[in-house]
Amino acid sequence: MLGGNSRSRTHTRRTRGGTASACAAAVTATAVLLGPAAPASADLVPDYRPEQWGLQTIAAQELWEDTQGQGVTVALPGTSVNEEHPDLVDNVRVDTRFGTGGDAGAGSAMASLAAAHGHGFDADGGMLGVAPESTVLVLPTGDRLAEAVRFAAQEDVQVILLPETDGAADLAGATQAAVDNGVLVVGPAGGPEDPNVLTVAGTDADGALVPNSPDAGSVALTAPGADLMAADTEVGYTEVTGAQYAAAMAAGAAALLRSDHPHLLPGQVRDALVEGSRSGPEGLPALHLPSAQEQATAIAQDNPAFEEDVLSEDGQGWAVPVWVWFATVGAVVVLGVLLVVLWIRRSTADPYGVEAERQEEDERIAAERAAEAPPASRRKRGGRRRRTRGK
């Protein structure tokens, strides 16, 4: 069954109804005790960012000055999502061509952990995902998960985030097609073995693996995956635990790297995340974005032709290597020189045939003079005739 099994659990803590009334009552009581102060806001916006220990653990904020995932799309097949949640509005696009099934609770939580942008005045309320300016393409499915993965790989997405499955779906062919098309596939550890998938296990705030985690041999990376604040299926929030939520954190991290280094191949982004990590539980690599960013930069510098990228102003579009621009400029310069030389040659030629006419006239006059000249045999010889001796 998609979107949840014994490895995941969800603790719901909503912020509506009675909770909101309790907050208002607390504000009123405080005002009475402390006396007049600044007027309380009529619309109290809950801010769960102090409780987002996962973002602090992977140090996502240290990359946000350079990139927040703009221009990158993370596909989320196999689940449904509440696209009207205030922290997800405009960052989520739902395509139901493969069905409407999937765990909306797990999907909403995963989407928010990867790409939530907060809400309220100056977006200072709610929660943030790892890549708050990225986009999530949601593809709910029934039993067509492999088709949805193949479709996502053709939709110019940069990352595919897989949900937990019961192992019935054979995704190896679909994930291979995605990697061949330049897409990094991220999924929860513990599923069917698939070398195309970056498998992620969850850790708690103490750095230990969450209960019922798979064997270390099936884990490529660990990320925060216990008691994470996430969006629920309505407009509130919930705490979630499980490998698929750790995978969502890793997918958001991949979105940041792919936004900042769009030329890197899926395997290179995977290497940056794994090799640019810290030591985690049982010696497993633990996601740490600043060191992963350093690793990605080092990989980029090992490819001089791709040291810099040129994107459109809004961060969209294909990356163009600098060497392509130099080659293009060089070709334009050479073409310009050839055109100038051709113009000079044509401008210094005889466009009206004057020189040709002069040469023809000179040749005619020379021919006439040659015809009027007497033959050499009829010319008089000069000098005195020599006499013969004895005569």
Secondary structure by P-SEA (a helix, b strand, c coil): cccccccbbbbbbbccaaaaaaaaaaaaaaaaaaccccccccbbbbbccccaaaaaaacccccccccccccbbbbbcccccccccccccccbbbbccccccccaaaaaaaaaaccccccccccccccccccccbbbbbbbbccaaaaaaaaaaaccccbbbbcccccccccaaaaaaaaaabbbbbbbcccccccccbbbbbbcccccccccccccccccccccccbbbbbccccbbbbbbcaaaaaaaaaaaaaaaaaacccccaaaaaaaaaaaccccccccbbbbcaaaaaaaaaaaaacccccccccccccccccccaaaaaaaaaaaaaaaaaaaaaaaaaaaccccaaaaaaaaaaaaaaaaaaaacccccccccbbbbbbbccc
